[in-house]
């Protein structure tokens, strides 16, 4: 910086350097204001992207749930229109529409309300038409044991056969949860 000597021989800074200091302070202040505004803008953009992503995921999940609900309605309609529907018929229907249109669905099950007086006929029906074409792994028994006016028992089951066999043997998969469905 240019300096000059005053009357006592001391160095004196010229007035032009004072203006430089003022410009420097204004520049630093403007940079701080700009940084805070940029941070606000960046946070707003991040929040907007998060909202867009969340809305997209919600719309996708909603579409998948609606698609699965459509499958349930098709199966339910089939059973309602033919009360003597068999496991084989449900399996054929599920195989025809399930794998191609509903790739994430492992299977479907129909639970029937059975009055206590109809337990024996239900047992005969399940023995004659076992779920998934597999005979029940054990004798017919109500679990937990006890006498009730009516029971909710698995009557019809359909599943992707290719994936189900491996999953039933692996206790860590959702398929292992289907094993109890083999015995109503």
C-alpha positions as CSV (number, residue, x, y, z in Angstrom):
1,X,0.0,0.0,0.0
2,X,1.2,3.5,-0.8
3,X,2.3,5.4,2.3
4,X,3.6,8.9,3.0
5,X,5.6,10.4,5.9
6,X,3.8,12.8,8.1
7,X,5.3,15.8,9.9
8,X,6.7,13.6,12.7
9,X,8.2,11.1,10.3
10,X,5.6,8.4,10.8
11,X,4.2,6.4,8.0
12,X,0.7,7.4,7.1
13,X,-1.7,5.2,5.0
14,X,-3.3,7.1,2.1
15,X,-7.1,7.6,2.1
16,X,-7.4,5.3,-0.9
17,X,-6.6,2.3,1.3
18,X,-9.5,3.1,3.6
19,X,-11.8,2.8,0.6
20,X,-10.2,-0.6,-0.1
21,X,-10.9,-1.8,3.4
22,X,-14.5,-0.7,3.1
23,X,-14.9,-2.5,-0.2
24,X,-13.3,-5.6,1.4
25,X,-15.7,-5.5,4.3
26,X,-18.7,-5.0,2.0
27,X,-17.5,-7.9,-0.2
28,X,-17.2,-10.3,2.8
29,X,-20.6,-9.3,4.1
30,X,-22.1,-9.8,0.6
31,X,-20.4,-13.2,0.4
32,X,-21.9,-14.2,3.7
33,X,-25.4,-13.1,2.7
34,X,-24.9,-14.9,-0.7
35,X,-23.7,-18.1,1.1
36,X,-26.8,-18.1,3.4
37,X,-29.1,-17.5,0.5
38,X,-27.4,-20.3,-1.5
39,X,-27.7,-22.6,1.4
40,X,-31.4,-21.8,1.6
41,X,-31.9,-22.4,-2.1
42,X,-29.9,-25.7,-2.0
43,X,-32.0,-26.9,1.0
44,X,-35.2,-25.9,-0.8
45,X,-34.1,-27.9,-3.9
46,X,-33.2,-30.9,-1.7
47,X,-36.6,-30.7,0.1
48,X,-38.4,-30.5,-3.3
49,X,-36.5,-33.5,-4.7
50,X,-37.3,-35.5,-1.5
51,X,-41.0,-34.6,-1.8
52,X,-41.0,-35.6,-5.5
53,X,-39.3,-38.9,-4.7
54,X,-41.7,-39.6,-1.8
55,X,-44.7,-38.8,-4.0
56,X,-43.4,-41.1,-6.8
57,X,-42.8,-44.0,-4.3
58,X,-46.3,-43.5,-2.8
59,X,-47.9,-43.5,-6.3
60,X,-45.9,-46.6,-7.3
61,X,-46.9,-48.5,-4.1
62,X,-50.5,-47.4,-4.5
63,X,-50.5,-48.8,-8.1
64,X,-49.0,-52.1,-6.9
65,X,-51.5,-52.4,-4.1
66,X,-54.4,-51.6,-6.5
67,X,-53.0,-54.2,-8.9
68,X,-52.9,-56.8,-6.2
69,X,-56.4,-55.9,-5.0
70,X,-57.5,-56.5,-8.6
71,X,-56.1,-60.0,-8.4
72,X,-57.9,-60.6,-5.1
73,X,-61.2,-59.4,-6.7
74,X,-60.8,-61.8,-9.7
75,X,-60.2,-64.7,-7.3
76,X,-63.0,-63.7,-5.0
77,X,-65.4,-63.3,-8.0
78,X,-64.4,-66.8,-9.2
79,X,-65.2,-68.4,-5.9
80,X,-68.4,-66.4,-5.4
81,X,-69.8,-67.5,-8.8
82,X,-68.8,-71.1,-8.3
83,X,-69.1,-72.1,-4.6
84,X,-67.7,-75.6,-5.4
85,X,-64.4,-74.1,-6.8
86,X,-61.6,-76.5,-6.3
87,X,-57.9,-75.9,-5.5
88,X,-57.1,-77.1,-9.0
89,X,-59.4,-74.5,-10.6
90,X,-57.9,-71.7,-8.4
91,X,-54.4,-72.9,-9.3
92,X,-55.3,-72.9,-13.0
93,X,-56.7,-69.4,-12.8
94,X,-53.8,-68.1,-10.8
95,X,-51.3,-69.7,-13.1
96,X,-53.1,-68.2,-16.1
97,X,-53.1,-64.6,-14.8
98,X,-50.7,-64.6,-11.8
99,X,-47.1,-64.9,-13.1
100,X,-47.5,-62.6,-16.1
101,X,-49.5,-59.8,-14.5
102,X,-48.7,-60.1,-10.8
103,X,-45.0,-61.0,-10.6
104,X,-44.6,-60.0,-7.0
105,X,-47.4,-62.2,-5.7
106,X,-46.3,-65.5,-4.2
107,X,-49.8,-66.9,-3.9
108,X,-53.3,-66.5,-2.8
109,X,-55.4,-68.2,-0.1
110,X,-59.1,-68.4,0.6
111,X,-60.2,-68.7,4.2
112,X,-63.6,-70.2,4.7
113,X,-65.9,-69.7,7.7
114,X,-66.9,-73.2,8.9
115,X,-69.6,-73.8,11.5
116,X,-68.8,-76.4,14.1
117,X,-71.5,-78.7,12.7
118,X,-69.8,-78.7,9.3
119,X,-66.3,-79.6,10.4
120,X,-66.5,-83.2,9.2
121,X,-67.7,-82.3,5.8
122,X,-65.0,-79.6,5.5
123,X,-62.4,-82.2,6.5
124,X,-63.6,-84.5,3.8
125,X,-63.6,-81.7,1.2
126,X,-60.0,-80.7,2.1
127,X,-58.8,-84.3,2.1
128,X,-60.4,-84.9,-1.4
129,X,-59.1,-81.5,-2.7
130,X,-55.9,-80.6,-0.8
131,X,-54.3,-77.2,-1.1
132,X,-51.5,-77.0,-3.6
133,X,-52.2,-80.6,-4.6
134,X,-50.3,-81.7,-1.5
135,X,-51.9,-84.0,1.1
136,X,-52.0,-82.3,4.5
137,X,-48.7,-83.1,6.3
138,X,-50.5,-84.4,9.4
139,X,-54.0,-85.5,10.3
140,X,-56.7,-82.9,10.3
141,X,-56.7,-81.0,13.6
142,X,-57.9,-77.6,14.8
143,X,-55.1,-75.5,16.2
144,X,-55.4,-74.3,18.9
145,X,-57.7,-77.1,20.0
146,X,-61.0,-76.2,21.5
147,X,-64.7,-76.1,20.7
148,X,-66.0,-72.9,19.1
149,X,-69.3,-72.1,17.3
150,X,-67.4,-71.5,14.0
151,X,-63.9,-71.6,12.6
152,X,-61.9,-69.7,10.0
153,X,-60.0,-72.4,8.0
154,X,-57.9,-72.3,4.9
155,X,-59.8,-73.9,2.0
156,X,-58.2,-72.9,-1.2
157,X,-54.5,-72.0,-1.9
158,X,-52.8,-71.2,-5.2
159,X,-49.1,-70.3,-5.5
160,X,-46.3,-70.1,-8.0
161,X,-45.2,-73.7,-7.9
162,X,-41.7,-73.1,-9.3
163,X,-40.7,-70.7,-6.4
164,X,-42.8,-72.4,-3.7
165,X,-40.9,-75.7,-3.4
166,X,-37.6,-74.1,-2.6
167,X,-39.1,-71.5,-0.3
168,X,-41.1,-74.0,1.8
169,X,-37.8,-75.7,2.7
170,X,-36.0,-72.5,3.6
171,X,-37.1,-71.2,7.1
172,X,-35.8,-67.7,6.3
173,X,-38.2,-67.0,3.5
174,X,-41.8,-65.9,3.3
175,X,-42.5,-69.2,1.6
176,X,-42.0,-71.0,4.9
177,X,-44.9,-69.1,6.2
178,X,-47.1,-70.8,3.6
179,X,-46.3,-74.3,5.0
180,X,-49.1,-74.0,7.6
181,X,-51.6,-73.3,4.8
182,X,-51.1,-76.8,3.6
183,X,-53.0,-78.0,6.7
184,X,-56.2,-76.1,7.1
